[in-house]
């Protein structure tokens, strides 16, 4: 996915081809949120450096302060997440393709039906993994977005707010793609674990919607 132009991606998304689909969209939504986090971090760092350059304490300027280190750490996590989301978009396409291939396997005799069933169940687990990881990864960025709303460059508060909206959207979109695979799955333990992971991701991400609303309210004051 990361080798495609935006126009090429949108053309394929809107075509009659089965992939890319919703799972890839979920992952790339998360990637956009991560990119916004990095942008806010980078512009906050620049502002911090300018403020430090105006300080009379040259020795202090040589060392990043605690807030600058925190911004740097947030940025590193966001950059890593963005790369992971890019890969998860490709993984989602691969997983969906495997499921479709399994559905098309021959089922004309008991052995073929048994082979098809086993292959399909394995493919469903594989297909559920990418959106499940997207949901978990997205929710892991929630605390950093909350923190950026407090220490980030205030001129970019709307970008923080948009990232705050994209993370719950990523989680919910990914959740749908996990659930559609679970609905045809027979491994009860896998289903139980996946549902628990989704519940955790949703719980972590949902407060960001309130944060985005509060940012909107603040803009009117």
N, C-alpha and C positions, 0 to 999 in steps of 0.2 A: 504493500500500500504506500509506503513512504517514498517509493520511486515514481509514483504517479503525480501528474499535475492535478490541481484542484478540479479543473474542468473535466479531465479524463475520469476522475473519480466520480464526479456528479453525473456524467454521461452514463457510466456503467450502473450507478445506483438507480437511475431513472429508467433504465432499459428493461427489457423482458428477461434478462439474465437473472438467475437466482441469487447470484452473489456479485458484489457485496450486498449485504442486507442489514437488518436491524442490529445484529450483534456487532458488526463492524462500525456502524454509526455510533453505538454506545461507546465503544472503545475510543473512537476518534473524538467524541464529545469530551471524554475524560482527558484526552491529549490536549484539547484546546484549553480546558480548565488549567491543566498543568502549565501550559505555555503562558497563560495569563499570570499565573503565580510567579513564574520566572521573570516576566516583564516587570511586574511590580517590584520584585526583589532587586532587579538590576537598576531600576530607576531610583529605588530607595537607597541603594548603595552609593549611587552617584551623588545623591543629595547629602548623604552622610559624609562622604569624602569632602564635598565642598564646605560643609559646616566645620569639619575638622581642620581644613586648610586655613580657616579664618581664626583658628585658636592660636593663642600665644604660646602654648605649651608644645614645642616642637617634638619633645621626647614622646609625649602622649600620641602625637600624630603618627608616629612610626608603628604604633600598635593598634590593631582594630579593637574598638570597644566591644562590650558584651553584646550590645544590640546589633552591631555590625556582624559579629560572629553568628548570631541567631539568624539574621537575614541570609547569610551565606549558607547556613545549614538548611534552611527552608528551600533556598534556590536549588541546592544540590539534590534534595529529595524530589523536587518538582521536575528537574531535568531527567532524573532516573525514571520517574513515573511516566514522563512523556515518551521515552524510548520504549518502555514496557507496553504502554497503550498501543503504540504503533505495531508492535509485534503481536499483541493480542487481537488486533483487527485482522491480521493475516491468519492467526490461529483460528479465529472464529470462522473464516471462510473455509479453511481446511476441515474443521469439524463438521460444518454443515454439509460439505461435499461428501464426507465419509458416510454420513447418515443417509443421504440420498442414494449413494451407491449401494448401501446395505438394503434399502427398501427395494431396489431393483434386482436383487439377487434372485435366482430361480428358486421356486418353491413347489416343484412338481412331484416330489416324493418326500417321505418322512426324513431322510437324511438331509436333503436340501433344505427342508423347512427348519430342521434343527440347526444347521450351519448358519442359515439366514438369521435365525433368532439370536444366536450367540453373537454373531457379527454386529447385528443391529444394537443389541444391548451394550456392547463395548463401544460402538460408535456414539451412542447417546451419551454415555459417560464422558467421552472425549469432547463431544460438542458442548456439553454443559460446562466444561472446565474454563474455557476462555471467558465467557460472560461472567462466570462466578469470580474469576480472578479480576475482571474489570470492576465488578462491584466492590470487591474487597480493597483493591488498589485505590479506587476513587474515594472510598470512605476514609482511607488512611491520610488523605490530604485535608480532611475537614478541620482538624485542629490547626494546621498551618494557615489555612484561610482565615480562621477566626483570629489567629494571632496577627496576621497581616492587617486585618481591619483595625488593629490597635496600634501597631508600630510601623506600618507601611506608609509610603508617601501619600499624604492626604489628597494630593491632586489626582490620585489614581483610585480613589475609593469606589468609583463606579466599576472599575475593572475587577476589584476585589469582589464587589457585589455580583457581577456577572459570573465570575468563577464560582461563587457561592451558590448560584442558581444551577450551574452546569453539573456540579457534583451530585446533588440529589437526582437530577435528570439522568445522569450516567448510571447511577445505582438502580433506579427504577427500570430503565430501558434494559440494562443487563439482566435484571431480575426476571423480566418477562421471558427473555431468551433461555434462562436457566429453567424456569418453570415449564416451558413448552417441552423441553427435553425430559424433565422429571415425570411429566404426565404419561409418558410411554415407557418408563423405566420400571424395572421390577426389583432392583437392589434396594431394599428398605433402609439399610444402613447408610448407603450413599445418599439417598433422598433425605434422611434425617440430618446428616452432616451438612448437606447443601442448604437445607432450609434454615439451619442454625446460623450458618455463615451469612446467608441473606438477611436474616433478622438482625444480626450484629451490624452489618454494613448499613442497613436502612436506619437503624437507631443512631449510628454515628453521623450519618449524612443529613438526616432530617432537620436538625437545628439550623442548618445553613439557610434554609428557606426563610426562617424567622430573621436571621441576620440580614439577608437580602432585603426583606421588607423594612427592617429598621434603617438600612442605608437609604432606601427610597424615601422614607419619612424624613430622615435628616436633611435630605436635599431640598426639602420644601421649607425648612426652618432657617 
